[in-house]
Amino acid sequence: MTIGYITIGAHDVEGSLPFFDKVFGAFGYERGDPEGGWVFYGPKGGSPCVGICRPHDGQEARAGNGIMIAFKADTQDQVKAAHAAALAAGGADEGPPGYRPPDGTSFYGAYFRDAVGNKYCVYAT
Protein backbone atom coordinates (compact mmCIF):
# COMPACT_ATOMS: atom_id res chain seq x y z
CA MET A 1 0.00 0.00 0.00
CA THR A 2 1.15 3.53 -0.72
CA ILE A 3 -0.25 6.86 0.38
CA GLY A 4 -2.10 8.53 -2.50
CA TYR A 5 -2.10 12.00 -0.99
CA ILE A 6 -2.36 13.90 2.29
CA THR A 7 -4.94 16.60 2.95
CA ILE A 8 -4.13 19.51 5.27
CA GLY A 9 -6.97 21.73 6.43
CA ALA A 10 -6.50 25.50 6.38
CA HIS A 11 -8.70 28.36 7.61
CA ASP A 12 -7.57 30.47 4.66
CA VAL A 13 -6.14 28.43 1.79
CA GLU A 14 -4.72 31.41 -0.13
CA GLY A 15 -3.25 32.91 3.05
CA SER A 16 -1.54 29.63 3.96
CA LEU A 17 0.26 29.27 0.62
CA PRO A 18 3.35 31.38 1.48
CA PHE A 19 4.01 29.03 4.43
CA PHE A 20 3.60 25.87 2.36
CA ASP A 21 5.48 27.33 -0.65
CA LYS A 22 8.53 27.88 1.55
CA VAL A 23 8.38 24.62 3.48
CA PHE A 24 7.65 22.33 0.54
CA GLY A 25 9.96 24.32 -1.74
CA ALA A 26 12.81 23.57 0.66
CA PHE A 27 12.76 19.94 -0.45
CA GLY A 28 11.79 20.34 -4.08
CA TYR A 29 7.98 20.27 -4.10
CA GLU A 30 6.16 22.73 -6.29
CA ARG A 31 2.63 24.10 -6.14
CA GLY A 32 0.05 23.28 -8.78
CA ASP A 33 -2.72 25.61 -9.93
CA PRO A 34 -5.63 26.08 -7.49
CA GLU A 35 -8.57 23.91 -8.44
CA GLY A 36 -12.00 23.92 -6.82
CA GLY A 37 -10.75 25.34 -3.51
CA TRP A 38 -7.79 22.92 -3.40
CA VAL A 39 -4.10 23.56 -3.92
CA PHE A 40 -1.81 20.58 -4.43
CA TYR A 41 1.95 20.25 -3.96
CA GLY A 42 4.25 17.50 -5.15
CA PRO A 43 7.70 16.72 -6.46
CA LYS A 44 8.72 18.57 -9.60
CA GLY A 45 7.47 16.56 -12.55
CA GLY A 46 5.71 14.09 -10.24
CA SER A 47 2.22 13.48 -8.98
CA PRO A 48 0.72 15.84 -6.43
CA CYS A 49 0.75 14.32 -2.97
CA VAL A 50 -0.26 17.07 -0.51
CA GLY A 51 -3.55 18.96 -0.81
CA ILE A 52 -4.40 22.15 1.07
CA CYS A 53 -8.12 22.95 1.44
CA ARG A 54 -10.85 24.16 3.75
CA PRO A 55 -12.49 21.25 5.60
CA HIS A 56 -15.35 19.67 3.65
CA ASP A 57 -17.75 19.91 6.62
CA GLY A 58 -17.49 23.73 6.63
CA GLN A 59 -16.10 23.78 10.16
CA GLU A 60 -12.86 25.52 11.08
CA ALA A 61 -9.64 23.66 10.38
CA ARG A 62 -8.07 22.36 13.59
CA ALA A 63 -5.11 20.25 14.48
CA GLY A 64 -5.59 16.77 15.85
CA ASN A 65 -3.81 15.93 19.07
CA GLY A 66 -1.10 13.36 18.42
CA ILE A 67 -1.46 13.55 14.65
CA MET A 68 1.64 14.45 12.66
CA ILE A 69 2.63 14.36 9.01
CA ALA A 70 6.23 13.38 8.28
CA PHE A 71 7.93 14.20 4.98
CA LYS A 72 11.09 12.34 3.97
CA ALA A 73 13.80 14.66 2.67
CA ASP A 74 16.84 13.57 0.70
CA THR A 75 19.45 15.35 2.84
CA GLN A 76 20.05 16.89 6.23
CA ASP A 77 20.42 20.26 4.49
CA GLN A 78 16.86 19.92 3.19
CA VAL A 79 15.66 19.15 6.74
CA LYS A 80 17.39 22.29 8.01
CA ALA A 81 16.03 24.37 5.13
CA ALA A 82 12.44 23.18 5.61
CA HIS A 83 12.56 23.84 9.36
CA ALA A 84 14.07 27.31 8.85
CA ALA A 85 11.50 28.08 6.13
CA ALA A 86 8.63 27.03 8.41
CA LEU A 87 9.81 29.30 11.22
CA ALA A 88 10.49 32.20 8.83
CA ALA A 89 6.96 31.81 7.45
CA GLY A 90 5.35 32.04 10.90
CA GLY A 91 5.45 28.40 11.98
CA ALA A 92 6.17 27.31 15.54
CA ASP A 93 9.22 25.26 16.49
CA GLU A 94 8.50 21.80 17.91
CA GLY A 95 12.08 20.52 17.80
CA PRO A 96 15.15 21.84 15.98
CA PRO A 97 17.04 19.84 13.37
CA GLY A 98 19.10 17.06 14.86
CA TYR A 99 19.41 13.33 15.42
CA ARG A 100 16.64 11.48 17.20
CA PRO A 101 17.64 10.17 19.67
CA PRO A 102 20.33 12.83 20.21
CA ASP A 103 23.10 10.22 20.23
CA GLY A 104 21.69 8.49 17.12
CA THR A 105 23.15 8.50 13.64
CA SER A 106 20.33 7.30 11.37
CA PHE A 107 17.25 9.53 11.86
CA TYR A 108 17.85 13.25 11.39
CA GLY A 109 14.67 15.27 11.82
CA ALA A 110 13.06 18.58 12.67
CA TYR A 111 9.55 19.38 13.89
CA PHE A 112 7.26 22.40 13.50
CA ARG A 113 3.62 23.51 13.41
CA ASP A 114 1.70 25.62 10.92
CA ALA A 115 -0.73 28.46 11.76
CA VAL A 116 -3.59 26.01 12.35
CA GLY A 117 -1.45 23.96 14.75
CA ASN A 118 -0.87 20.95 12.48
CA LYS A 119 2.38 19.24 13.39
CA TYR A 120 5.00 18.22 10.82
CA CYS A 121 8.28 16.39 10.75
CA VAL A 122 10.85 16.59 7.97
CA TYR A 123 13.52 13.91 8.22
CA ALA A 124 16.39 12.27 6.40
CA THR A 125 17.83 8.81 7.03
Secondary structure, 3 states (H helix, E strand, C coil): CCCCCEEEECCCHHHHHHHHHHHHHCCCEEECCCECCEEEEEECCCCCCEEEECCCCCCCCCCCCCCEEEEECCCHHHHHHHHHHHHHCCCEEEEEEEECCCCCCCCEEEEEECCCCCEEEEEEC
